[in-house]
Amino acid sequence: MTENLRYILAAWMPQGWEWLVILVVALLIFGKRLPEVARSIGKSLTEFKKGIKEGEQAKDELENDVKKIKDDVVDETKKASGIDESDPDD
C-alpha cells in the first residue's frame, strides 16, 4: 500500500521543465521583491532556530534544578529519619 502511495505522489511532483515554469512564474509574481522575501525567510528561520535552542537550554536548566531539589529533599529526609548512607547494615 505504501509503495502505491509513493508512486502516486511521485507522479504529482514537478519534474524537470516544470520547475523552470514554476521559477519563471515566481519571478513574474515577486520580481524585485524575491531577494527581500528570501532574506525575510532566512531571518525567520534563524530566529526559529534561536528560539528552539533557548527552549532546550531552559528545559535543561529546569531538569538540573529539579534533580538538585530532589537530592536535597532525599538528603534532608535521610537526616531527619536518622538513616546514614555509610551504614553497612542497610
DRENVEXRO-896593 format. One record per residue (C-alpha): x, y negated, z negated. Coordinates in nm, 3 decimals, decimal comma. Example, Ala and Ser with C-alpha at 12.3 -4.5 7.8 and 13.67 -1.06 7.14 Angstrom:
// residues 2
east north up
1,230 0,450 -0,780
1,367 0,106 -0,714
This chain:
// residues 90
east north up
0,000 0,000 0,000
0,282 -0,240 -0,086
0,463 -0,174 0,243
0,149 -0,264 0,439
0,116 -0,589 0,247
0,478 -0,677 0,326
0,422 -0,623 0,698
0,106 -0,834 0,692
0,280 -1,117 0,506
0,585 -1,096 0,733
0,359 -1,134 1,036
0,225 -1,464 0,897
0,566 -1,610 0,809
0,706 -1,869 1,056
0,991 -1,736 1,268
1,247 -1,889 1,499
1,097 -2,168 1,708
0,802 -2,208 1,465
1,045 -2,350 1,207
1,159 -2,600 1,467
0,800 -2,711 1,526
0,745 -2,746 1,151
1,062 -2,955 1,121
0,956 -3,185 1,405
0,609 -3,232 1,252
0,769 -3,309 0,913
0,995 -3,567 1,074
0,699 -3,728 1,252
0,491 -3,742 0,933
0,761 -3,858 0,691
1,001 -4,029 0,931
1,233 -4,263 0,744
1,090 -4,158 0,409
1,220 -3,800 0,440
1,555 -3,871 0,266
1,366 -4,054 -0,009
1,131 -3,760 -0,055
1,423 -3,515 -0,066
1,604 -3,736 -0,319
1,299 -3,754 -0,546
1,253 -3,377 -0,526
1,619 -3,333 -0,624
1,581 -3,570 -0,920
1,266 -3,390 -1,032
1,443 -3,055 -1,015
1,735 -3,193 -1,217
1,501 -3,328 -1,485
1,315 -2,996 -1,495
1,639 -2,803 -1,548
1,745 -3,050 -1,818
1,411 -3,003 -1,994
1,445 -2,624 -1,981
1,795 -2,645 -2,130
1,675 -2,877 -2,410
1,388 -2,639 -2,484
1,625 -2,344 -2,509
1,855 -2,538 -2,742
1,561 -2,633 -2,965
1,448 -2,270 -2,974
1,798 -2,153 -3,070
1,822 -2,414 -3,346
1,482 -2,313 -3,480
1,579 -1,945 -3,479
1,900 -2,025 -3,669
1,709 -2,234 -3,924
1,455 -1,956 -3,979
1,733 -1,697 -4,025
1,909 -1,923 -4,276
1,589 -1,980 -4,471
1,517 -1,605 -4,468
1,866 -1,528 -4,600
1,828 -1,793 -4,871
1,490 -1,652 -4,977
1,629 -1,298 -4,989
1,927 -1,412 -5,197
1,708 -1,608 -5,439
1,469 -1,316 -5,472
1,754 -1,077 -5,548
1,895 -1,317 -5,806
1,555 -1,363 -5,968
1,490 -0,988 -5,984
1,840 -0,904 -6,110
1,933 -0,695 -5,808
2,303 -0,711 -5,728
2,424 -0,611 -5,380
2,755 -0,488 -5,514
2,578 -0,239 -5,749
2,665 0,114 -5,621
2,360 0,270 -5,795
2,116 0,115 -5,543
